């Protein structure tokens, strides 16, 4: 008989490895199944971490070539060493995945190397060896959503994985999809010298985000050189040695035309990765979108089998998966575990950054909730002026009767950091007045948050 465990987690991405660590901290005997040669899943290996490394490097390159001159720093003969930039990205990835491996050893978590399959409730098969367990956690993450007529080869037609490994800056990069991944990676290659065209089926970018925020972000990104073709669909792509020929047409019907590109990035979204898990044989139910169906406590319809992260409903965000992993681990250990889905922030790591938490104006209008709006531009923030980063604004939405914060939306420098203050405020039921009455350091970008909170009541001080 092979070794048995209290919990076996299938998948070592942010949701899976965090679930495993928390369960081990609570005294459970834990194993985690991972078929990659390294831990960390898509996020650490070919997603969040390497993309942010390239985003930061490309921001530095662009600043050195342009913005530094405004600060009296003149650099002549600037040159891109793409191989070194990619090597640095790889070093960042290596440090992160090795860190997770250290945490596994520290917390005595068994790494079952191989492909996991649920043989039955309480049994996980890893490449032919069956392990017994009380609880099985599905944390297998997601994969890039395919598009009919666009065949990915990760050379000319790439997903985010291939876009991180381009060995040369393309002359023309076409991005299919104006969501988070498309805008982030499109920004990377635009800064490094590519001409970038973003094609989006909808008439807007960043679907699901506040419309005013997304519209302002599109204007800023367009100033940086990204070209947007909205309301357009791609019906085919033919790759050859010389590049890719795309067939596009208006989303609402019209005359088709062809575009040529050196590289095409397919970034229309992601879907749960559940291949080979044996869910159908075991009887685990899926929803209408192919996600594992769970109750409010991450349990599937089969006793002892649970699912978290991108495998289930909700935003496909690493931090959402992590919070679910912690909550589930605590429940399995007999404690209370909970995730407040109303205050999960989302961030787009372009520059300026784009961040949101809570409800949008469109959602509040659809729900018939009366609300007040407070906005404050970074052009009126002293720190932003000193930095030379004045694009964007802070926008707060508060209940018209109670003043309770319902949503926060930021386009601006370090928006992904600034949004945390508002997520905490919303978690504890704060009002716009609470934020406005809190002393904020001067000069700081956070003062724009305070001013927006003051603006909810029409009393911003610096505009």
MIGU-381671 format. One record per atom (N, C-alpha, C): x, y, z; residue in three letters. Coordinates in steps of 0.05 Angstrom, whole numbers, plus 5000, padded with zeros to 4 digits. Example, Ala and Ser with C-alpha at 12.3 -4.5 7.8 and 13.67 -1.06 7.14 Angstrom:
MIGU-381671
526448865156ALA;524649105156ALA;526449345156ALA;525749555142SER;527349795143SER;525850015157SER;
***
This chain:
MIGU-381671
501749765000UNK;500050005000UNK;501850255000UNK;501250444982UNK;502750694981UNK;502050875005UNK;503551085008UNK;503151265030UNK;500351405029UNK;499251455052UNK;496651595054UNK;496951865066UNK;495052045061UNK;495252325070UNK;492452415079UNK;492552635094UNK;489952765102UNK;488852925078UNK;490753055064UNK;489953225041UNK;491853185018UNK;490753144994UNK;492453144970UNK;491353364952UNK;493153554946UNK;492453774928UNK;493553714901UNK;491853734880UNK;492753694853UNK;493253964840UNK;495754034836UNK;496454284824UNK;497954464844UNK;500254564836UNK;501954714854UNK;502155004845UNK;499955114834UNK;499955404829UNK;499255554854UNK;498755814853UNK;498255974877UNK;496055864895UNK;493855774883UNK;491755654899UNK;492555394912UNK;493855214896UNK;494554954906UNK;496754964927UNK;498955104921UNK;501155094940UNK;500455244966UNK;498855464964UNK;498055604988UNK;496155425005UNK;494355284991UNK;492555105005UNK;494154885020UNK;496154785006UNK;497854575018UNK;499454685043UNK;500554915040UNK;502055035062UNK;500255085086UNK;497955205081UNK;496255265104UNK;495155015118UNK;494554815102UNK;493654555114UNK;495854435131UNK;498354445121UNK;500554335136UNK;501054495161UNK;500754765160UNK;501054925184UNK;499054845205UNK;496754755197UNK;494654675216UNK;494854385225UNK;497054265218UNK;497553995229UNK;496653765212UNK;495753815188UNK;494853595170UNK;497253485154UNK;497053235147UNK;499153105131UNK;498353155102UNK;500153295087UNK;499453405061UNK;501353315039UNK;500153265016UNK;501753214992UNK;500653394970UNK;502353474951UNK;501553634929UNK;502653504903UNK;500853464884UNK;501553344858UNK;502153564838UNK;504453544825UNK;505253744805UNK;506853604784UNK;506053644758UNK;507453514736UNK;509753684724UNK;509653944730UNK;511854114720UNK;514454034735UNK;516654114723UNK;519254064737UNK;519654254760UNK;518054464761UNK;518254664783UNK;515454714794UNK;515354804819UNK;512854874831UNK;512055164823UNK;509555244830UNK;508655514825UNK;506655544803UNK;506155334787UNK;504055344767UNK;504555544745UNK;502455604730UNK;502655794709UNK;503556064719UNK;502556154741UNK;503056424751UNK;506056474755UNK;507356304770UNK;510256354775UNK;512056274752UNK;511256084736UNK;513055984715UNK;512656124688UNK;510256164679UNK;509756284653UNK;507556484652UNK;506956604675UNK;504756794677UNK;505357044692UNK;504157074715UNK;504357324730UNK;507257414735UNK;508957244745UNK;511657324753UNK;513357404729UNK;513757224709UNK;515457314687UNK;514357544672UNK;511757574669UNK;510657804655UNK;511158064670UNK;510958054697UNK;511558294712UNK;514458364711UNK;516258164709UNK;519058214706UNK;519558364680UNK;518358274658UNK;518758404632UNK;517358674632UNK;515058694645UNK;513758954646UNK;515559164659UNK;516759084682UNK;518559274696UNK;521059344680UNK;522259144668UNK;524559194651UNK;523959374628UNK;521759324615UNK;520959484591UNK;520259764599UNK;519059804623UNK;518560074633UNK;521160224637UNK;523160084648UNK;525760214652UNK;526960294625UNK;526760114606UNK;527860174579UNK;526560414567UNK;523860424569UNK;522360644557UNK;523060904571UNK;523260894598UNK;523861134613UNK;526661234607UNK;528561054604UNK;531361134597UNK;531461264570UNK;529761174552UNK;529761294525UNK;528161554522UNK;526361604541UNK;524661834538UNK;524361994564UNK;523061874584UNK;522262034607UNK;524562134624UNK;526761984624UNK;529062074641UNK;530062354633UNK;529862424608UNK;530762684598UNK;529262914612UNK;526662864619UNK;525163074632UNK;526163124661UNK;527662924671UNK;528862954698UNK;531763054697UNK;532663124674UNK;535363224671UNK;537362994669UNK;536462754662UNK;538262524659UNK;538362464629UNK;540562524617UNK;540762484588UNK;542462234583UNK;541262044569UNK;542661794562UNK;542861784532UNK;545261764522UNK;545761734493UNK;546461454486UNK;545561374462UNK;546361114452UNK;545060884467UNK;542660914477UNK;541260704492UNK;540860464473UNK;541360224484UNK;541159984468UNK;539759764483UNK;538159614470UNK;536659394482UNK;538259134481UNK;538659004503UNK;539858734504UNK;537558544512UNK;536058454493UNK;533658294498UNK;534358034512UNK;536657914504UNK;537457654516UNK;537957694546UNK;539257914553UNK;539757964582UNK;537158014597UNK;535358164584UNK;532758224596UNK;531257964601UNK;531257784582UNK;529957524585UNK;531357364607UNK;533957374608UNK;535457224628UNK;534757324656UNK;534457584659UNK;533657694685UNK;530857584692UNK;529057584673UNK;526357484677UNK;526457194687UNK;528157034674UNK;528456754682UNK;529556724710UNK;531456904718UNK;532556904745UNK;530356964765UNK;528657154759UNK;526457224777UNK;524556984781UNK;523956844759UNK;522256604760UNK;523556394777UNK;526156344773UNK;527656134787UNK;527556194817UNK;528056444825UNK;528056504853UNK;525356454866UNK;523256514852UNK;520556484863UNK;519756184865UNK;520356034845UNK;519555744846UNK;521255594866UNK;523755674869UNK;525455544889UNK;524455624917UNK;523355864920UNK;522255944945UNK;519855774953UNK;518155694934UNK;515955524940UNK;516955244948UNK;518955144934UNK;520054884941UNK;521254884969UNK;522455104977UNK;523455135004UNK;521155115024UNK;518955255018UNK;516655255036UNK;515454975038UNK;515454825017UNK;514554545019UNK;516254385038UNK;518854415036UNK;520654275054UNK;520254365083UNK;520054625086UNK;519654745113UNK;517154635126UNK;515054605111UNK;512454525122UNK;511954225119UNK;514054075110UNK;513853785108UNK;511553695089UNK;511353825067UNK;509353755047UNK;510653575026UNK;509453355021UNK;510553165001UNK;509853264973UNK;511853294956UNK;511453364928UNK;511353104912UNK;508953034902UNK;508552794886UNK;508952884857UNK;511252824846UNK;511952914819UNK;510752744798UNK;509052864781UNK;507752704760UNK;504952814755UNK;503452674738UNK;500752754730UNK;498752624748UNK;497052784760UNK;495052674779UNK;492452614765UNK;491152404774UNK;488452324765UNK;486852224789UNK;484452314791UNK;482752214813UNK;481651944806UNK;482651734819UNK;481751464813UNK;479051414825UNK;478551524849UNK;475951494863UNK;476051694886UNK;473751734899UNK;473751904922UNK;475751784942UNK;477651944951UNK;479651854970UNK;482151724957UNK;482251724931UNK;484551594917UNK;485551774894UNK;488151824894UNK;489451984872UNK;491651814860UNK;491451774834UNK;493451624819UNK;495451824807UNK;498051784814UNK;500151954803UNK;502051774786UNK;501651784760UNK;503251624742UNK;503351334750UNK;501051224757UNK;500850934763UNK;501050864793UNK;501851044810UNK;501950994839UNK;499451124851UNK;497950964866UNK;495451064878UNK;495951134908UNK;495151374915UNK;495451474942UNK;492651504955UNK;492451434980UNK;489951454995UNK;489951735009UNK;487551845011UNK;487352105024UNK;484452155034UNK;484152315055UNK;481452385064UNK;480252595047UNK;481852775037UNK;480853005022UNK;482553044997UNK;481153094974UNK;482453164949UNK;481753444941UNK;483753604934UNK;483253884926UNK;484153914897UNK;482353994880UNK;482954044852UNK;483854334850UNK;486354374842UNK;487454654839UNK;489154664814UNK;487954574792UNK;489554534768UNK;489654774750UNK;488455004758UNK;488855244743UNK;487455264717UNK;488655414698UNK;487255464673UNK;489355464650UNK;488255474626UNK;489855494602UNK;488755704583UNK;490255784564UNK;489355984545UNK;487055884528UNK;484956054525UNK;482655974510UNK;483255984480UNK;482655774465UNK;483255764437UNK;481255934421UNK;481855994396UNK;480056134378UNK;480055984351UNK;477655914343UNK;477355764318UNK;478655924295UNK;480255784279UNK;481555904256UNK;484256024263UNK;485056024288UNK;487656134296UNK;489155914311UNK;490955784297UNK;492455554307UNK;495055644320UNK;495255604346UNK;497555684361UNK;499955494356UNK;502255604351UNK;504755444348UNK;506855544367UNK;506355754383UNK;508155874402UNK;510755974388UNK;510656014362UNK;512856134348UNK;511856394334UNK;510056364315UNK;508856594302UNK;506256674314UNK;504656474321UNK;502056524335UNK;502356414363UNK;502456594382UNK;503256514409UNK;501056584429UNK;501056434452UNK;499556514475UNK;501456684493UNK;500556744517UNK;502256894535UNK;504856754540UNK;504856484540UNK;507256334544UNK;509356394523UNK;508556384498UNK;510456444476UNK;511256734475UNK;509356914483UNK;509957194482UNK;512157274502UNK;512557114522UNK;514657174542UNK;517357074532UNK;517456924510UNK;519956794502UNK;520856884474UNK;519657094463UNK;520557184437UNK;523457264437UNK;524957164418UNK;527857214417UNK;528657474404UNK;526657604391UNK;527157864378UNK;524658024380UNK;524958284379UNK;522658464380UNK;521358454352UNK;518758384351UNK;517458374325UNK;517058654314UNK;517058684288UNK;516458944276UNK;513559014281UNK;511758814277UNK;508958864281UNK;507758624297UNK;506758694321UNK;505358494338UNK;502458554337UNK;500858354330UNK;497958374332UNK;496958224356UNK;495558354374UNK;494458224398UNK;491458184393UNK;490557934396UNK;487657884394UNK;486557874423UNK;485058074430UNK;483958094457UNK;484958324472UNK;483158504481UNK;484058744496UNK;483458714526UNK;484058474536UNK;483858424565UNK;486458474578UNK;486758374603UNK;489058434619UNK;491658324606UNK;491658074598UNK;494057954586UNK;494858094561UNK;492958144543UNK;493558274518UNK;494758554521UNK;493658704540UNK;494658974544UNK;497358984557UNK;497758804577UNK;500358794590UNK;502558714571UNK;502258494557UNK;504358394539UNK;504558574515UNK;502358684506UNK;502558874484UNK;504159114492UNK;503859204517UNK;505459434527UNK;508359364528UNK;509059124536UNK;511859044538UNK;513159074511UNK;512058954490UNK;513358954464UNK;513159224450UNK;511059384456UNK;510959654445UNK;513259824456UNK;513759804482UNK;515959954494UNK;518659874483UNK;518959624476UNK;521459524465UNK;521859574436UNK;519759694423UNK;520159784395UNK;518159674375UNK;516459484382UNK;514559374363UNK;512259564357UNK;511259544333UNK;508659664328UNK;506459474337UNK;504559564353UNK;502659384365UNK;499859464358UNK;498359264347UNK;495559304341UNK;493959114358UNK;491959224373UNK;490259064390UNK;487559044378UNK;486658794373UNK;484058744361UNK;482158634382UNK;479858754385UNK;477958674405UNK;475158654393UNK;473758434399UNK;471058384389UNK;469058584399UNK;469358664425UNK;467558854437UNK;468259134428UNK;466559324435UNK;467059604428UNK;468659754450UNK;469959604467UNK;471459724489UNK;473659534498UNK;475459634513UNK;477559464525UNK;476859394553UNK;478159204565UNK;477859114593UNK;474959074600UNK;473658884587UNK;470858814594UNK;470658744623UNK;468558844636UNK;468058784664UNK;469059004683UNK;470959164673UNK;471959384689UNK;470059624685UNK;470159824703UNK;468660064701UNK;469160194674UNK;466960264660UNK;467160364632UNK;468860624631UNK;468360804649UNK;469861054649UNK;472761014652UNK;473460824670UNK;476260754675UNK;477560634650UNK;476160444638UNK;477160314614UNK;477460504591UNK;475660684588UNK;475760884566UNK;478161064569UNK;478661154594UNK;480961324599UNK;483561174595UNK;483560914603UNK;485960754600UNK;486660714570UNK;484560684554UNK;485060644525UNK;486260894513UNK;485461134522UNK;486561374512UNK;489561394519UNK;490161324544UNK;492961344553UNK;494661144538UNK;493760904535UNK;495260694520UNK;495560764491UNK;493560894480UNK;493760984452UNK;495861194449UNK;496161374468UNK;498261574468UNK;501061444469UNK;501161214482UNK;503761074483UNK;504360914458UNK;502460914439UNK;503060784413UNK;501460534407UNK;499860434425UNK;498160204419UNK;495860294401UNK;495460144379UNK;493260194361UNK;490960004367UNK;488560104370UNK;486259934377UNK;484359914354UNK;483459674349UNK;481359624330UNK;479159474345UNK;477259634354UNK;475059524370UNK;472659444352UNK;470959284363UNK;468659184347UNK;469559034323UNK;471658884326UNK;472858734303UNK;473358444312UNK;472858264294UNK;473357974300UNK;475357864280UNK;476857664290UNK;478857524274UNK;477557254266UNK;477457204240UNK;476256964230UNK;478256754220UNK;480856834218UNK;482856644209UNK;485556754211UNK;487556574212UNK;490356654214UNK;492056444200UNK;493756534182UNK;495556344167UNK;498356424173UNK;499856244185UNK;502656294192UNK;504456184171UNK;506556334165UNK;508656254147UNK;511356354157UNK;513456284143UNK;516156364152UNK;516356674155UNK;514956814137UNK;515257104137UNK;513457244157UNK;511657104170UNK;509757224189UNK;507057094188UNK;505057254195UNK;502357154197UNK;500457344182UNK;498657224167UNK;496557374154UNK;493857324168UNK;492657534178UNK;490157514193UNK;487857604175UNK;485557464178UNK;483157554165UNK;481357674187UNK;480557924183UNK;478858054203UNK;476458184190UNK;474358224206UNK;471958354195UNK;470458484218UNK;468758674213UNK;467258804234UNK;465658604250UNK;465458634276UNK;464058444293UNK;461158414286UNK;459958634277UNK;457158634270UNK;456558574241UNK;458658484227UNK;458358414199UNK;459358624181UNK;460558544159UNK;461658734140UNK;463858604123UNK;465358764109UNK;467358664090UNK;469858574105UNK;470758334098UNK;473158234110UNK;475658354098UNK;477758374113UNK;480358474103UNK;482558314115UNK;484958354105UNK;487258204115UNK;489258394128UNK;490458294150UNK;492658434163UNK;495058254164UNK;497458374163UNK;499858214166UNK;501258284191UNK;502558094203UNK;504058134228UNK;506457954229UNK;508458024244UNK;510657844248UNK;509957634268UNK;508457724289UNK;507657544311UNK;504757614318UNK;503157414325UNK;500457454335UNK;500257334363UNK;499257494381UNK;498757404409UNK;495757354412UNK;495057104418UNK;492257034423UNK;491757064453UNK;490057254461UNK;489657314489UNK;486657384494UNK;484957194487UNK;482057244489UNK;480957134516UNK;482657044533UNK;481756944559UNK;482956674566UNK;482056564588UNK;483056304597UNK;480656134605UNK;481155864605UNK;479055674612UNK;480255474631UNK;478655344648UNK;479655154668UNK;481154924654UNK;483354844666UNK;484854614656UNK;484254374673UNK;482654194662UNK;481653954676UNK;482253694661UNK;483853714640UNK;484453474623UNK;485853264640UNK;484853014636UNK;486152784648UNK;485652744678UNK;483952904690UNK;483452884718UNK;481552654725UNK;480052554705UNK;478252334709UNK;475652424723UNK;474952674720UNK;472552774734UNK;469952644725UNK;469752594699UNK;467252474689UNK;466952194700UNK;469152034701UNK;468951764711UNK;468151754741UNK;469151954755UNK;468651964784UNK;465852084789UNK;464852244770UNK;462152354773UNK;462152644783UNK;464452784782UNK;464553064791UNK;463153234770UNK;461253394779UNK;459653554762UNK;461053814753UNK;460553894728UNK;461554144718UNK;459254334712UNK;459854594711UNK;457654784705UNK;457554824675UNK;455855014666UNK;455355054638UNK;457855164623UNK;459855264638UNK;462255374625UNK;464655194629UNK;464154944637UNK;466254754639UNK;467954774664UNK;466954924684UNK;468354944710UNK;467354744730UNK;468954674749UNK;468054484770UNK;465854624786UNK;463654494789UNK;461454604804UNK;461854554834UNK;461854764850UNK;462254744879UNK;460054884894UNK;459854814920UNK;457954964937UNK;459455204950UNK;458255324970UNK;459455564982UNK;461955504998UNK;462655245001UNK;464955165016UNK;466955005000UNK;466855044973UNK;468854924954UNK;468454624951UNK;466254514961UNK;465854224958UNK;464454164932UNK;465253954919UNK;463853864895UNK;461553684903UNK;460253564884UNK;457953384890UNK;458953114899UNK;461553064899UNK;462652804908UNK;464052864935UNK;463152724956UNK;464252764983UNK;467252724983UNK;468652914996UNK;471452894999UNK;473053014976UNK;471753114955UNK;473053244932UNK;472253534931UNK;474253714930UNK;473854004931UNK;475354124907UNK;474754384902UNK;476054524880UNK;476254814886UNK;478454944877UNK;478955224882UNK;480255354857UNK;480455624858UNK;482055764838UNK;480655774811UNK;482355774790UNK;481355794763UNK;479555564754UNK;479655344769UNK;478055104763UNK;475055144769UNK;474455354785UNK;471655404792UNK;470755684784UNK;468255744790UNK;467156004782UNK;468656234796UNK;468456474784UNK;469756704796UNK;471956814780UNK;473057044787UNK;475257164771UNK;477756984772UNK;479056954749UNK;481456794747UNK;483856964756UNK;484256984782UNK;486357144794UNK;487856984814UNK;490457014815UNK;492156854833UNK;491456904862UNK;490857154869UNK;490257214897UNK;487557114905UNK;485657104886UNK;483156974893UNK;483556684899UNK;485256544882UNK;485756264887UNK;487156224914UNK;489056394920UNK;490456374946UNK;488556394969UNK;486756594969UNK;484856624990UNK;483056384993UNK;482256274970UNK;480556034970UNK;482155794982UNK;484655774975UNK;486355564985UNK;486555575016UNK;486955815026UNK;487155845055UNK;484455775068UNK;482255885057UNK;479655835069UNK;478955535069UNK;479555405047UNK;478955115046UNK;480654955066UNK;483255015067UNK;485054875086UNK;484054915114UNK;483155145121UNK;482155195148UNK;479555045154UNK;477855015134UNK;475454865137UNK;476054565140UNK;478054465125UNK;478754185127UNK;479954125154UNK;481154325167UNK;482354295194UNK;480354345216UNK;477754385209UNK;475754425229UNK;475354715238UNK;476454895223UNK;476255185230UNK;474355315210UNK;473855575214UNK;472155725196UNK;473855845174UNK;473055815150UNK;474455935127UNK;472556075109UNK;473356315100UNK;471456485085UNK;472956665066UNK;471756715043UNK;472756905023UNK;470557105017UNK;471257365019UNK;469357575013UNK;469857644983UNK;468157534966UNK;468557584938UNK;467857864929UNK;466658024946UNK;465958294939UNK;468258484940UNK;470558394952UNK;472858584955UNK;475458454945UNK;475158314923UNK;477558204910UNK;478558404889UNK;480858524893UNK;481758724873UNK;482758594848UNK;482558754826UNK;483758674801UNK;485658894791UNK;487958814781UNK;489959004773UNK;490958934745UNK;491359144728UNK;492659114702UNK;495259264704UNK;497459114700UNK;500159224706UNK;501359364681UNK;499759514667UNK;500859694647UNK;502059934663UNK;503060134649UNK;503760384662UNK;502460614648UNK;500760774661UNK;500060734689UNK;498460484693UNK;498360394718UNK;496860154726UNK;493960214727UNK;492360004725UNK;489460024726UNK;488459834748UNK;486959924767UNK;486059754789UNK;483259814797UNK;481859604805UNK;479059624813UNK;478459434836UNK;476559514853UNK;475459324873UNK;472559404877UNK;470859204881UNK;468059254886UNK;466559294860UNK;464259434862UNK;462459464840UNK;463159704822UNK;462359674797UNK;462659884777UNK;460160054776UNK;460260284763UNK;457860444760UNK;455760294745UNK;456560144725UNK;454659994709UNK;453159784726UNK;454559654743UNK;453359454761UNK;451459584781UNK;452159814792UNK;450459954811UNK;447860044797UNK;448160154773UNK;445760244758UNK;443960004752UNK;445159784743UNK;443459544737UNK;442059444761UNK;443259474785UNK;442059374810UNK;440159574822UNK;440059814811UNK;438260024821UNK;439160134848UNK;441860134853UNK;442960234878UNK;443760534875UNK;442460714889UNK;443260994887UNK;446161034899UNK;447761184886UNK;450561214894UNK;451561504888UNK;453661574902UNK;455061824897UNK;457861754886UNK;458961934870UNK;461561904858UNK;463462114868UNK;465862034875UNK;468062224881UNK;470462164864UNK;471462364850UNK;473762324832UNK;475962534838UNK;478362454834UNK;480662634837UNK;482862564818UNK;483762754802UNK;485862694781UNK;488662704793UNK;490362544782UNK;493162554790UNK;494662804781UNK;493462954763UNK;494663204755UNK;494763404778UNK;492963354798UNK;492763534821UNK;494163424846UNK;495663204842UNK;497063084864UNK;499963154863UNK;500963264885UNK;503763364885UNK;505863154880UNK;505462914892UNK;507462704888UNK;507462614859UNK;505062584847UNK;504962504819UNK;506262704801UNK;505962954807UNK;507263164791UNK;510363134794UNK;511263094819UNK;514163064823UNK;515262824808UNK;513662614806UNK;514562374792UNK;514362404762UNK;512662584752UNK;512162614724UNK;510162414714UNK;508462304732UNK;506462104725UNK;503762204733UNK;502562374716UNK;500062504723UNK;497662404708UNK;497962194691UNK;495662084677UNK;493861934697UNK;491261974694UNK;489361804709UNK;488061954732UNK;486561794748UNK;484961904769UNK;484161674788UNK;483161764812UNK;481861584831UNK;478961634830UNK;477361424829UNK;474461444828UNK;473261264850UNK;471661384868UNK;470361224889UNK;467361234885UNK;466061014891UNK;463160994890UNK;462160934918UNK;460261094928UNK;459261054956UNK;456261054956UNK;455060894974UNK;452160884976UNK;451061154982UNK;448861224968UNK;447761494970UNK;446561544998UNK;445761335012UNK;444461365038UNK;446461325061UNK;447961115060UNK;449761045082UNK;452561145079UNK;453361225055UNK;456061315049UNK;458061085049UNK;457160835052UNK;458960605052UNK;460260575024UNK;462760515023UNK;464260484998UNK;463160234984UNK;462560264959UNK;461560034942UNK;463459954920UNK;465160144912UNK;467060084891UNK;469260284890UNK;471560204880UNK;473860384877UNK;475360314851UNK;476060524836UNK;477260484810UNK;479460684805UNK;481860594799UNK;484160764797UNK;485660714771UNK;486260924757UNK;488060924735UNK;490361124743UNK;492761014746UNK;494861194754UNK;497361044764UNK;499361194772UNK;501861074781UNK;501360904806UNK;502360664806UNK;502160474829UNK;499260434838UNK;497460424818UNK;494660384825UNK;494260114839UNK;495859914831UNK;495659654844UNK;496259654873UNK;497959844882UNK;498559864910UNK;496460044924UNK;495660254911UNK;493660434922UNK;490960304928UNK;490260104911UNK;487659984914UNK;487459824939UNK;489659744951UNK;489659574975UNK;488359724998UNK;488959985001UNK;487660145022UNK;484660135020UNK;483660144996UNK;480760154992UNK;479559874995UNK;481059664988UNK;480059394993UNK;479759345023UNK;481659435039UNK;481559405068UNK;479159565078UNK;478859815069UNK;476659975078UNK;473959845072UNK;473659725048UNK;471159595041UNK;470759335057UNK;472959195062UNK;472758945078UNK;471559005106UNK;472159235117UNK;471159305144UNK;468759495143UNK;467559515119UNK;465059675117UNK;465459965121UNK;467760075113UNK;468260355117UNK;466560525097UNK;466160775106UNK;464860975089UNK;466961145075UNK;465961295055UNK;467861495042UNK;468761695063UNK;467061765082UNK;467861955103UNK;470061835120UNK;469961575126UNK;472161445141UNK;474861485128UNK;474961435101UNK;477461465086UNK;478261765086UNK;476361935082UNK;476962225081UNK;478062325107UNK;477062215130UNK;477962315156UNK;480562185165UNK;481561985150UNK;484061865157UNK;486462025147UNK;488362085165UNK;490662245157UNK;492462095138UNK;492962215114UNK;494662095094UNK;497262255093UNK;499562115090UNK;502162245089UNK;502362435065UNK;503862645069UNK;504362835047UNK;507362875043UNK;508262875019UNK;506762834994UNK;506662544986UNK;504362434981UNK;504162154973UNK;501962124952UNK;502161914936UNK;500061854917UNK;497461794931UNK;497661684955UNK;495261614970UNK;493461854976UNK;494562094975UNK;492962324980UNK;490762354959UNK;491262244935UNK;489162254915UNK;486762084923UNK;487261864938UNK;485161704948UNK;483461864969UNK;484861994987UNK;483462165007UNK;481862384993UNK;482962514973UNK;481562724959UNK;479062614945UNK;479262384933UNK;476962264920UNK;474762204940UNK;475662114964UNK;473662064985UNK;472362324994UNK;473862534996UNK;472762805002UNK;470762894980UNK;471562824955UNK;469962904932UNK;467162774931UNK;466962544944UNK;464362404946UNK;462262594958UNK;463162764977UNK;461462954990UNK;461863234979UNK;463163254956UNK;463563514943UNK;465363704956UNK;467363594972UNK;469163774986UNK;472063704983UNK;472863624959UNK;475763584954UNK;477163854958UNK;479563834968UNK;481064084976UNK;482864194954UNK;483864024937UNK;485964104919UNK;485064114890UNK;482564144885UNK;481564174858UNK;479064334858UNK;
***
